[in-house]
């Protein structure tokens, strides 16, 4: 019982530390100097199209998963 209570206390301490960290980060971002720096950073965007080699790998993965599922369920 004592161990469980100690583990719960440690989790609570971690949660408090995490929320304190979030507050600190938020405060730092709002500083004028940091805000200017962050505004100058270029935004990034994800490529909408995947390279052909990656698409090929994803197709092979999907085929392997389908074959595995069919073997598990006894269907072909």
Secondary structure, DSSP 4 states (H G I P E B T S, - for coil): -HHHHHHHHHHHHHHHHHHHHHHHHHHHHHSHHHHHHHHHSPP----SS--HHHHHHHHHHHHHHHHHHHHHHT--
